[in-house]
Amino acid sequence: MLLFILLSGPMLSGQSFERRVDDITSRTWLKIGPFRIIPSFEFRNLGWTSNVYGRTSGEGAVSDFLITPSAKVDVYFILRRRLILSFTENLEYHFYLTNPRFNRFNNNYGTELSFPFLGQLVITAGFDSQRYRHLPLAELDRQVETDSKRVRVDIAYETPRRLSWTLGGFAQELGYVDVFREDEEPDELSLGWNRQEVGGRFEVRYEAFRASQLFFQLGYVRHSFLSERTTWRDSETESLLAGIRFPREGALSGSLALGFKIFTPLDRSLEPFSGLTAQSQLEIRLGTHTALSLGYNRGTDFSYWENLLYYLSDSYNAAFTWGLSRFLDVRLGGFYTFLRYPKTAQYGALELTGPPPGWADNYGGFSAGFTVPVWKNLRAGLTYQYWTRPSGFSGAGDGHLLSVSFQRR
C-alpha cells in the first residue's frame, strides 16, 4: 500500500517545467508581491456514523456525529520561470459531538523546490509531514491515526521526442496510534507497526497518444521496524509496473497498470510473496455530467496479527454519476475486497491470534447520494454509505455513514 502511494503520487516530470509554471499561474487566486497563493476549504467529514469503532452492531457499537473542517493553502514563489519554491499548510480538526475525548487537531505541511538543470534535466526535492485517520476495514475494529514524515528527491529528463524518464529516492518514518485508546501507554499497534522506509524508483514514459503516456516503472523499498521485538518483520519490496496514463481532461481519464511484486522478509524462515499486482482506476465520461468509474487493485500489506506477517488483497470498485439535470446529480458506488493469507503460520504485530494460515475472507459496501446547486458552481450533496467487515475476525460488524458534502462543478 505504501509503495503504491509513493509511486502513484504526482510527479513533476510527467509534464514539462514550463507547463507546470503555467498551471500554477492559471490556478492562482491571490498574488502578494512575488508569492502566488491558492487557498481551499472543505469538510472532509460532515455527518453521522452508526459505528465509530467498526464493531458488531449491538455489541459495543458507538454512534456519533462527526465533522472535520480542513483549511489548506498552497504558496508558490516562481523565479523567472527557472525555479519553483512551494509551501503547503493544511490545518484540520476532528470533532465528535458526544465523544469529545476523540477530538484532535492535525497539522499537515510540506515544502518543495524544483528547477531545471543543465538543459533538459529537472531536479525536485521536498519534505512532507502528514497525519490522517482511517479505519483498516481488513483487520481491526478501531480507528488508526497514521503519522508520516518523508524526504524525497527526483531527477527527471525530458526530450523533445515525447520520451522522458525519472530517477527518484525517498526516506520516511511511519507511526501508528490507536485513536480511541484510553491510557497513555504505547499500544500494540504502535509497537508492532512503527517503522522507517527507504527506497527509490526509476520510470520511463513515452507520450504515445495525445496527452496519454505509456510508462514502465521499477521500484524498491526497505522496511525497517523500530521496536526491538518486531525487527523480525524487516523486509524488502521489489516491484515492476507498466501501463498507460490518460489525461484528466479527456473522455477517458485515469490509468491502467499491471505489475509484478517480490516481497522478501529478511528472516528467510518466513514465507515470501511473489506475484502479479495491479493499480488501475478509470473514469469514462458518458456526457457533460455523466460518468462511469471502474477500479481494480491487487497487492500485499503487513498484517496486524501475531501469527501472520502479511496478506494479499484484490480490491474492486465501481461508481456511476448521472447528471439528471442542472439541478440534480445522482451517484451510486460500491466496493468489494477479497483477502488471502499465507499458508504458513508466521509472526505478527498484535498479541492476538488472527485467522488460521491460508484463511480467505471478503468485505464490501456501497454508497448512494445526490448533489444540488446552492450558489453559482457550488453544489451540496447528501450521501449514505454502508460497509461490512470480514467475517473471520472477532468483533466484525457493519457500519452506516450519512454525510454532507460540498463541491464545485
C-alpha positions as CSV (number, residue, x, y, z in Angstrom):
1,M,0.0,0.0,0.0
2,L,2.7,2.5,1.0
3,L,4.7,1.7,-2.2
4,F,1.5,2.3,-4.2
5,I,1.1,5.7,-2.5
6,L,4.7,6.6,-3.3
7,L,4.7,5.5,-6.9
8,S,1.3,6.8,-7.8
9,G,1.8,10.3,-6.4
10,P,2.1,13.4,-8.7
11,M,5.4,13.7,-10.5
12,L,6.7,17.0,-12.0
13,S,8.5,15.1,-14.7
14,G,5.2,13.9,-16.2
15,Q,4.7,17.4,-17.6
16,S,7.3,20.0,-18.8
17,F,8.6,22.5,-16.3
18,E,7.1,25.3,-18.4
19,R,3.6,23.7,-18.3
20,R,4.0,23.4,-14.5
21,V,4.6,27.1,-14.2
22,D,1.6,27.9,-16.5
23,D,-0.6,25.6,-14.4
24,I,0.3,27.4,-11.2
25,T,-0.3,30.8,-12.8
26,S,-3.7,29.8,-14.1
27,R,-4.9,28.5,-10.7
28,T,-3.6,31.4,-8.6
29,W,-6.3,33.1,-6.6
30,L,-4.2,35.8,-4.8
31,K,-0.9,37.4,-5.6
32,I,1.1,39.2,-2.9
33,G,4.4,40.5,-4.2
34,P,6.3,37.5,-5.7
35,F,4.1,35.0,-3.9
36,R,1.1,33.2,-5.6
37,I,-1.4,31.9,-3.1
38,I,-4.1,29.2,-3.7
39,P,-6.4,28.7,-0.7
40,S,-9.1,26.0,-0.3
41,F,-11.5,24.7,2.3
42,E,-13.5,21.5,2.7
43,F,-15.3,19.3,5.2
44,R,-13.5,16.0,4.9
45,N,-16.2,14.5,7.2
46,L,-19.6,16.0,7.9
47,G,-22.3,13.6,9.0
48,W,-23.4,10.8,11.3
49,T,-21.9,7.3,11.7
50,S,-23.6,4.4,13.4
51,N,-20.3,2.6,14.1
52,V,-17.3,4.7,15.2
53,Y,-15.3,1.6,16.2
54,G,-16.5,-0.6,13.4
55,R,-17.7,-3.2,15.9
56,T,-20.6,-5.6,15.6
57,S,-23.9,-3.7,15.8
58,G,-25.5,-4.2,19.2
59,E,-22.2,-5.3,20.8
60,G,-20.4,-2.1,21.8
61,A,-21.2,-0.2,18.6
62,V,-20.9,3.6,19.2
63,S,-22.7,6.2,17.0
64,D,-21.8,9.9,16.8
65,F,-22.0,13.0,14.7
66,L,-18.5,13.9,13.3
67,I,-17.2,16.9,11.4
68,T,-13.7,17.5,10.1
69,P,-13.2,21.1,8.7
70,S,-10.0,21.2,6.6
71,A,-8.3,24.5,5.5
72,K,-5.5,24.4,3.1
73,V,-3.2,27.0,1.4
74,D,-0.6,26.5,-1.3
75,V,2.0,29.2,-1.6
76,Y,4.3,29.4,-4.7
77,F,7.4,31.5,-5.4
78,I,8.4,31.5,-9.1
79,L,11.7,33.0,-10.0
80,R,11.9,34.0,-13.7
81,R,10.3,30.7,-14.8
82,R,13.5,29.0,-13.7
83,L,12.7,27.9,-10.2
84,I,9.6,26.9,-8.2
85,L,9.6,27.0,-4.4
86,S,6.3,26.0,-2.8
87,F,4.9,25.7,0.7
88,T,1.7,23.8,1.7
89,E,-0.1,24.2,5.1
90,N,-3.2,22.1,5.8
91,L,-5.0,22.5,9.2
92,E,-7.9,20.3,10.2
93,Y,-9.8,19.4,13.3
94,H,-11.6,16.1,14.1
95,F,-14.8,16.9,16.1
96,Y,-17.1,14.3,17.7
97,L,-20.3,15.7,19.2
98,T,-20.9,13.2,22.1
99,N,-17.4,11.8,22.5
100,P,-15.1,14.8,22.9
101,R,-12.2,12.7,24.1
102,F,-11.8,11.6,20.4
103,N,-11.3,15.2,19.2
104,R,-8.0,16.0,17.7
105,F,-6.2,18.9,15.9
106,N,-3.9,17.9,13.0
107,N,-1.3,20.0,11.1
108,N,-0.2,18.7,7.7
109,Y,2.6,20.7,5.9
110,G,5.2,20.4,3.3
111,T,7.7,22.2,1.1
112,E,9.1,21.6,-2.4
113,L,11.9,23.0,-4.6
114,S,12.1,22.4,-8.3
115,F,14.4,23.8,-11.0
116,P,15.8,23.0,-14.5
117,F,19.5,21.9,-14.5
118,L,21.9,21.5,-17.5
119,G,19.2,22.0,-20.1
120,Q,16.7,19.1,-20.1
121,L,17.2,17.9,-16.5
122,V,14.6,18.9,-13.8
123,I,15.5,18.4,-10.1
124,T,12.8,18.3,-7.5
125,A,13.3,17.9,-3.7
126,G,10.7,18.1,-1.0
127,F,9.6,17.3,2.6
128,D,6.1,16.3,3.7
129,S,4.6,15.8,7.2
130,Q,1.1,14.2,7.2
131,R,-1.2,12.9,9.8
132,Y,-4.6,11.3,8.9
133,R,-7.2,8.9,10.3
134,H,-8.5,5.8,8.7
135,L,-10.3,2.6,9.7
136,P,-8.4,-0.5,8.5
137,L,-11.5,-2.5,7.4
138,A,-9.4,-5.5,6.6
139,E,-8.5,-6.5,10.1
140,L,-9.0,-4.0,13.0
141,D,-12.2,-2.8,14.8
142,R,-10.6,0.5,15.7
143,Q,-9.7,3.8,14.1
144,V,-6.0,4.4,13.4
145,E,-4.0,7.6,13.1
146,T,-1.0,7.4,10.8
147,D,1.8,10.0,11.1
148,S,4.3,10.1,8.3
149,K,7.3,12.3,7.6
150,R,9.0,12.0,4.2
151,V,12.0,13.4,2.4
152,R,12.2,12.9,-1.4
153,V,14.4,13.8,-4.4
154,D,13.6,13.3,-8.1
155,I,15.8,13.9,-11.1
156,A,13.8,14.0,-14.4
157,Y,14.9,14.2,-18.0
158,E,12.6,15.2,-20.9
159,T,13.3,15.1,-24.6
160,P,11.5,16.9,-27.5
161,R,10.7,13.4,-28.9
162,R,8.0,12.7,-26.2
163,L,10.3,10.4,-24.3
164,S,11.2,11.1,-20.6
165,W,12.5,9.4,-17.5
166,T,12.6,10.0,-13.7
167,L,15.0,8.7,-11.1
168,G,13.9,9.3,-7.5
169,G,14.6,8.3,-3.9
170,F,12.9,8.8,-0.6
171,A,13.2,8.2,3.2
172,Q,10.2,8.2,5.5
173,E,9.2,7.4,9.1
174,L,5.7,6.0,9.8
175,G,4.0,6.0,13.1
176,Y,0.6,4.5,14.1
177,V,-1.7,5.3,17.0
178,D,-4.9,3.7,18.2
179,V,-7.2,6.8,18.2
180,F,-9.6,5.6,20.9
181,R,-7.1,4.1,23.3
182,E,-7.8,5.4,26.8
183,D,-4.5,5.0,28.6
184,E,-1.2,6.7,27.7
185,E,0.9,3.5,27.5
186,P,2.2,2.6,24.0
187,D,-0.3,0.2,22.3
188,E,0.4,-3.0,20.5
189,L,-0.3,-1.2,17.2
190,S,2.5,1.4,17.7
191,L,5.0,-1.2,18.9
192,G,4.2,-3.6,16.0
193,W,3.9,-1.3,13.0
194,N,6.0,1.9,13.6
195,R,8.8,1.7,11.0
196,Q,11.2,3.5,8.7
197,E,11.3,3.0,5.0
198,V,14.0,3.9,2.4
199,G,13.5,3.3,-1.3
200,G,13.7,4.5,-4.9
201,R,12.1,4.2,-8.3
202,F,13.0,4.6,-12.0
203,E,10.4,5.3,-14.5
204,V,10.4,5.7,-18.3
205,R,7.5,7.4,-20.1
206,Y,6.5,7.8,-23.8
207,E,3.7,10.1,-25.0
208,A,2.2,7.6,-27.5
209,F,-1.1,9.4,-27.9
210,R,-2.4,12.9,-27.4
211,A,-1.6,13.7,-23.7
212,S,-1.6,9.9,-22.9
213,Q,1.6,8.2,-21.7
214,L,2.9,4.7,-21.8
215,F,5.1,4.0,-18.7
216,F,7.4,1.4,-17.3
217,Q,8.5,1.6,-13.6
218,L,10.9,-0.2,-11.3
219,G,10.7,0.3,-7.5
220,Y,12.5,-0.8,-4.3
221,V,11.6,-0.3,-0.6
222,R,13.4,-1.4,2.5
223,H,11.1,-1.7,5.6
224,S,12.9,-1.4,9.0
225,F,10.7,-1.7,12.1
226,L,11.6,0.4,15.1
227,S,10.7,-1.8,18.0
228,E,13.3,-4.5,19.0
229,R,10.5,-7.0,19.5
230,T,9.4,-6.6,15.8
231,T,12.8,-6.4,14.0
232,W,12.0,-9.9,12.6
233,R,9.4,-8.1,10.4
234,D,12.2,-6.2,8.5
235,S,11.7,-6.9,4.8
236,E,12.3,-5.7,1.2
237,T,9.9,-5.0,-1.6
238,E,10.9,-5.0,-5.3
239,S,8.3,-4.1,-7.9
240,L,7.7,-3.7,-11.6
241,L,4.8,-1.8,-13.0
242,A,3.8,-1.0,-16.6
243,G,0.7,0.6,-18.2
244,I,-0.8,3.7,-19.6
245,R,-2.0,7.0,-18.1
246,F,-4.8,9.0,-19.6
247,P,-5.2,12.8,-19.3
248,R,-7.6,14.2,-16.7
249,E,-9.5,16.4,-19.2
250,G,-10.3,13.7,-21.8
251,A,-13.3,11.4,-22.3
252,L,-11.1,8.7,-20.7
253,S,-9.1,9.5,-17.6
254,G,-7.1,7.6,-15.0
255,S,-4.6,4.8,-15.6
256,L,-4.3,1.1,-16.4
257,A,-1.3,-0.7,-14.9
258,L,-0.2,-4.3,-14.2
259,G,3.0,-5.3,-12.5
260,F,4.9,-7.9,-10.5
261,K,6.0,-7.7,-6.9
262,I,8.5,-9.6,-4.8
263,F,8.1,-9.2,-1.0
264,T,11.0,-10.8,0.9
265,P,11.3,-10.9,4.7
266,L,14.9,-10.6,5.9
267,D,14.2,-13.6,8.1
268,R,14.5,-16.3,5.5
269,S,12.4,-18.7,7.6
270,L,9.3,-16.6,6.8
271,E,7.2,-17.1,3.7
272,P,7.9,-14.5,1.0
273,F,5.5,-13.4,-1.7
274,S,6.0,-13.0,-5.4
275,G,3.2,-12.5,-7.9
276,L,1.1,-10.2,-10.1
277,T,-0.1,-6.8,-8.9
278,A,-2.4,-4.2,-10.4
279,Q,-3.1,-0.5,-9.9
280,S,-5.9,0.6,-12.3
281,Q,-8.6,3.3,-12.0
282,L,-10.5,4.6,-15.0
283,E,-13.2,7.2,-15.4
284,I,-15.3,7.1,-18.6
285,R,-17.2,10.3,-19.3
286,L,-20.5,9.5,-21.0
287,G,-21.9,13.0,-21.1
288,T,-21.3,16.5,-19.7
289,H,-22.1,15.5,-16.1
290,T,-22.4,11.7,-16.5
291,A,-19.5,9.3,-15.9
292,L,-18.7,5.7,-15.1
293,S,-15.7,4.9,-12.8
294,L,-14.1,1.4,-12.5
295,G,-11.1,0.3,-10.5
296,Y,-9.0,-2.8,-9.6
297,N,-6.1,-3.0,-7.2
298,R,-4.1,-6.1,-6.2
299,G,-1.2,-6.1,-3.7
300,T,0.1,-7.1,-0.3
301,D,0.2,-5.3,3.1
302,F,1.6,-6.1,6.5
303,S,-0.8,-8.0,8.8
304,Y,-1.7,-6.8,12.4
305,W,-2.0,-10.4,13.7
306,E,0.7,-12.2,15.6
307,N,0.6,-15.4,13.6
308,L,0.6,-13.7,10.1
309,L,3.1,-11.4,8.5
310,Y,1.2,-10.1,5.5
311,Y,-2.0,-10.6,3.4
312,L,-2.8,-10.4,-0.3
313,S,-5.9,-8.4,-1.3
314,D,-7.9,-8.0,-4.5
315,S,-10.0,-4.8,-4.4
316,Y,-12.7,-3.8,-6.9
317,N,-14.7,-0.6,-7.0
318,A,-17.3,1.0,-9.3
319,A,-19.3,4.2,-9.4
320,F,-21.8,5.9,-11.7
321,T,-22.6,9.6,-11.7
322,W,-25.7,10.7,-13.6
323,G,-26.5,14.3,-14.3
324,L,-30.3,14.2,-14.5
325,S,-30.5,18.0,-14.9
326,R,-28.6,21.1,-14.0
327,F,-30.4,20.9,-10.6
328,L,-29.7,17.2,-9.7
329,D,-26.8,14.8,-9.9
330,V,-27.1,11.2,-8.6
331,R,-24.2,9.0,-7.7
332,L,-24.1,5.2,-6.9
333,G,-21.0,3.3,-5.9
334,G,-19.7,0.1,-4.4
335,F,-16.5,-1.8,-3.5
336,Y,-15.5,-5.4,-2.8
337,T,-12.3,-6.7,-1.4
338,F,-11.1,-10.3,-1.2
339,L,-8.3,-11.3,1.3
340,R,-5.9,-14.2,1.3
341,Y,-3.3,-15.1,3.9
342,P,-0.1,-17.2,3.6
343,K,-0.5,-20.9,4.2
344,T,2.2,-21.0,6.8
345,A,1.9,-19.6,10.3
346,Q,4.2,-16.6,10.9
347,Y,4.6,-13.8,13.4
348,G,2.6,-10.6,13.5
349,A,2.1,-7.2,15.2
350,L,-0.6,-7.8,17.9
351,E,-0.6,-10.2,20.8
352,L,-3.8,-11.7,19.4
353,T,-4.2,-14.7,17.2
354,G,-5.9,-13.9,13.9
355,P,-7.4,-16.3,11.4
356,P,-5.7,-19.6,10.7
357,P,-3.0,-19.7,8.0
358,G,-4.4,-19.9,4.5
359,W,-7.6,-18.2,5.5
360,A,-9.6,-16.4,2.8
361,D,-12.2,-13.7,3.5
362,N,-14.1,-10.7,2.0
363,Y,-15.8,-7.5,2.8
364,G,-17.5,-4.7,0.9
365,G,-20.0,-1.9,0.8
366,F,-22.0,0.6,-1.2
367,S,-22.9,4.3,-1.3
368,A,-25.8,6.3,-2.8
369,G,-26.2,10.1,-2.9
370,F,-27.1,13.2,-4.8
371,T,-26.0,16.8,-5.2
372,V,-27.9,20.0,-5.9
373,P,-26.7,23.6,-6.7
374,V,-26.6,26.1,-3.9
375,W,-24.6,29.0,-5.3
376,K,-23.0,29.6,-8.7
377,N,-20.8,26.5,-9.3
378,L,-21.0,25.3,-5.7
379,R,-23.1,22.2,-5.0
380,A,-24.2,20.5,-1.8
381,G,-24.7,16.7,-1.5
382,L,-26.0,14.1,0.8
383,T,-24.5,10.6,0.8
384,Y,-25.4,7.3,2.6
385,Q,-22.6,4.7,2.9
386,Y,-22.9,1.1,4.2
387,W,-20.0,-1.3,4.8
388,T,-19.3,-4.7,6.2
389,R,-16.1,-6.2,7.7
390,P,-14.5,-9.6,7.1
391,S,-16.5,-12.4,8.9
392,G,-13.4,-14.2,10.2
393,F,-12.4,-11.6,12.8
394,S,-13.6,-11.1,16.4
395,G,-16.0,-8.1,16.5
396,A,-16.5,-8.0,12.8
397,G,-19.6,-5.9,12.0
398,D,-21.3,-3.5,9.7
399,G,-21.4,0.3,9.7
400,H,-23.5,3.2,8.3
401,L,-22.4,6.7,7.5
402,L,-24.7,9.6,6.5
403,S,-22.6,12.6,5.3
404,V,-23.0,16.0,3.8
405,S,-20.5,17.3,1.2
406,F,-19.8,20.5,-0.8
407,Q,-18.0,20.5,-4.2
408,R,-17.5,22.7,-7.2
409,R,-18.8,21.6,-10.6
